[in-house]
Amino acid sequence: MTDMPLAGIRVLDLTRVRAGPTCVRQFADWGADVIKIEVPDAAGGDGGLGGPRKGPDFQNLHRNKRSMTLNLKSPEGHAVLLKLAETADIVVENFRPDVKRRLNIAFEDLSTVNEGLIYVSISGFGQDGPYEKRPGVDQIAQGMGGLMSITGEPGRGPMRVGIPVADLTAGLLAAQGAMMALIQRQRTGKGQWVQTSLLQAQVFMLDFQAARWLVDGDVAGQVGNEHPTGVPTNAWATADGHINAAPAGQRLYERFCHAIGTPELIDDPDYVDGGQRYRNRAALNDRIAAILKTKTSAEWIDILNEAGVPCGPINGIDQAFADPQVAHLGLAQAVEDGGKPLTLVGQPIRMSAAEARLKHRIGDKGAESGDILAEAGYDGAEIDRFRRDGVI
């Protein structure tokens, strides 16, 4: 499978930190030619690093990209960007809205040289509105978007999720929007401006918890490891650790009761249906907890899987990657470039006629500047002058 889905698509990556690079990684892994445009060191650039350039975080975010440096504040640097935009399919940026307008690199600026350009913007709070100029990061969005109010144990205060879920979701939604715009462009020949934000992504990801409020006026709270509505679902202590078990729904609940040796809980008036189990969840949880402590995690996982009840271990990250199913799915993938061995997180999508590939790690900042400029039609003398003048 060598025909990658996005072969022939060129992407200009103006992003930093995490949400934007997450978006662009989707294009890079599926075959697009991605040019990561970074600020030259002489112009105060740090590359938007969340760690060392050769460290795991940066490499995981920016694999499969080519790097060039460009000083967008200089007239010549701005002109180079416009020239690159003429033949680009997608530009992705996550500047604050006022910053890109000040740099004259907004959608209205770049679309004048390429009417088919798809321009993708990711911000903290949106491209307009009362919070337009506020800086936004993941944890702020988790808090403002409601997630921290429903995460954690009751009475322990708000709790952030252990991954930057607003960043990651915003990046994936932005990539989805760009893909839809590419399909629409096939019919219309026109590009468009695709927008999302950390706040929009976080509120969207509230999903059924948001619908409970919008439809029924029900404000969810913290329930720890329990499911908000599916009782009994929990992380249960066993004789030697913990497991997750999710016997929500009548049939699963009945199987679960038989499997743990408490068939009497099926017809008990306090637990006879979902509504009663929800109302009496504390007492039911206590009954189940006492039983699950009598066997090891492995024993209960075997018993419950045999009964057809969803369950599983609670793995550390090292244990997750050692899991035979995770290994089978190929989520740890080696970079193919022949350098020092490097394994990163692979794509979680499988396709029957295509595959994502980790072809190369990202190199030094600006390593491909000369090649990219030559492809755009600049000769060697111009490229040397750009270097002398700090344009690249």
FENBELSUL-V912328 format. One record per residue. N is the residue number from 0. PSI is psi in whole degrees, 0 to 359 (NA if undefined). Layout:
BEGIN
N/PSI ; N/PSI
END
This chain:
BEGIN
0/96 ; 1/347 ; 2/95 ; 3/142 ; 4/326 ; 5/17 ; 6/134 ; 7/351 ; 8/131 ; 9/133 ; 10/131 ; 11/121 ; 12/107 ; 13/17 ; 14/167 ; 15/168 ; 16/255 ; 17/310 ; 18/313 ; 19/309 ; 20/328 ; 21/317 ; 22/309 ; 23/329 ; 24/327 ; 25/323 ; 26/316 ; 27/319 ; 28/337 ; 29/21 ; 30/356 ; 31/154 ; 32/106 ; 33/125 ; 34/111 ; 35/115 ; 36/118 ; 37/156 ; 38/130 ; 39/148 ; 40/323 ; 41/339 ; 42/13 ; 43/21 ; 44/141 ; 45/5 ; 46/2 ; 47/34 ; 48/139 ; 49/14 ; 50/185 ; 51/147 ; 52/323 ; 53/7 ; 54/171 ; 55/320 ; 56/310 ; 57/317 ; 58/322 ; 59/325 ; 60/328 ; 61/14 ; 62/156 ; 63/12 ; 64/154 ; 65/142 ; 66/132 ; 67/153 ; 68/147 ; 69/126 ; 70/99 ; 71/347 ; 72/346 ; 73/146 ; 74/320 ; 75/323 ; 76/319 ; 77/320 ; 78/322 ; 79/318 ; 80/317 ; 81/321 ; 82/318 ; 83/324 ; 84/337 ; 85/327 ; 86/8 ; 87/154 ; 88/322 ; 89/138 ; 90/133 ; 91/131 ; 92/153 ; 93/39 ; 94/156 ; 95/147 ; 96/320 ; 97/331 ; 98/314 ; 99/330 ; 100/322 ; 101/327 ; 102/355 ; 103/43 ; 104/24 ; 105/175 ; 106/316 ; 107/334 ; 108/311 ; 109/330 ; 110/343 ; 111/336 ; 112/355 ; 113/98 ; 114/346 ; 115/4 ; 116/134 ; 117/118 ; 118/118 ; 119/125 ; 120/131 ; 121/127 ; 122/179 ; 123/318 ; 124/2 ; 125/164 ; 126/352 ; 127/181 ; 128/178 ; 129/338 ; 130/15 ; 131/318 ; 132/0 ; 133/140 ; 134/143 ; 135/136 ; 136/172 ; 137/309 ; 138/325 ; 139/318 ; 140/321 ; 141/319 ; 142/309 ; 143/330 ; 144/4 ; 145/348 ; 146/319 ; 147/339 ; 148/344 ; 149/6 ; 150/135 ; 151/181 ; 152/148 ; 153/136 ; 154/359 ; 155/0 ; 156/170 ; 157/152 ; 158/129 ; 159/154 ; 160/152 ; 161/0 ; 162/160 ; 163/73 ; 164/327 ; 165/316 ; 166/307 ; 167/318 ; 168/318 ; 169/318 ; 170/316 ; 171/321 ; 172/322 ; 173/319 ; 174/319 ; 175/317 ; 176/319 ; 177/320 ; 178/318 ; 179/321 ; 180/324 ; 181/318 ; 182/317 ; 183/324 ; 184/331 ; 185/329 ; 186/324 ; 187/337 ; 188/1 ; 189/142 ; 190/186 ; 191/172 ; 192/120 ; 193/129 ; 194/142 ; 195/176 ; 196/165 ; 197/319 ; 198/316 ; 199/315 ; 200/319 ; 201/317 ; 202/319 ; 203/320 ; 204/353 ; 205/332 ; 206/243 ; 207/333 ; 208/322 ; 209/320 ; 210/326 ; 211/321 ; 212/312 ; 213/325 ; 214/314 ; 215/355 ; 216/23 ; 217/113 ; 218/114 ; 219/152 ; 220/193 ; 221/135 ; 222/15 ; 223/230 ; 224/357 ; 225/157 ; 226/143 ; 227/327 ; 228/336 ; 229/97 ; 230/133 ; 231/123 ; 232/130 ; 233/169 ; 234/116 ; 235/140 ; 236/138 ; 237/188 ; 238/337 ; 239/15 ; 240/225 ; 241/154 ; 242/159 ; 243/139 ; 244/139 ; 245/70 ; 246/48 ; 247/149 ; 248/147 ; 249/314 ; 250/318 ; 251/322 ; 252/318 ; 253/317 ; 254/318 ; 255/314 ; 256/318 ; 257/319 ; 258/324 ; 259/3 ; 260/28 ; 261/60 ; 262/339 ; 263/340 ; 264/347 ; 265/314 ; 266/2 ; 267/126 ; 268/331 ; 269/342 ; 270/18 ; 271/336 ; 272/176 ; 273/321 ; 274/316 ; 275/321 ; 276/324 ; 277/316 ; 278/330 ; 279/33 ; 280/323 ; 281/313 ; 282/320 ; 283/318 ; 284/321 ; 285/319 ; 286/314 ; 287/318 ; 288/319 ; 289/325 ; 290/316 ; 291/343 ; 292/353 ; 293/349 ; 294/165 ; 295/165 ; 296/314 ; 297/321 ; 298/313 ; 299/323 ; 300/319 ; 301/314 ; 302/313 ; 303/323 ; 304/321 ; 305/327 ; 306/356 ; 307/27 ; 308/126 ; 309/127 ; 310/168 ; 311/166 ; 312/166 ; 313/99 ; 314/146 ; 315/168 ; 316/322 ; 317/320 ; 318/325 ; 319/316 ; 320/341 ; 321/348 ; 322/133 ; 323/329 ; 324/321 ; 325/317 ; 326/318 ; 327/323 ; 328/350 ; 329/35 ; 330/342 ; 331/116 ; 332/134 ; 333/139 ; 334/139 ; 335/0 ; 336/0 ; 337/3 ; 338/197 ; 339/133 ; 340/131 ; 341/123 ; 342/130 ; 343/181 ; 344/120 ; 345/174 ; 346/143 ; 347/18 ; 348/132 ; 349/139 ; 350/147 ; 351/339 ; 352/15 ; 353/160 ; 354/146 ; 355/149 ; 356/144 ; 357/86 ; 358/320 ; 359/151 ; 360/162 ; 361/139 ; 362/203 ; 363/155 ; 364/128 ; 365/12 ; 366/329 ; 367/14 ; 368/311 ; 369/316 ; 370/315 ; 371/319 ; 372/322 ; 373/319 ; 374/329 ; 375/357 ; 376/4 ; 377/142 ; 378/174 ; 379/322 ; 380/318 ; 381/318 ; 382/319 ; 383/319 ; 384/320 ; 385/320 ; 386/316 ; 387/322 ; 388/0 ; 389/18 ; 390/324 ; 391/NA
END
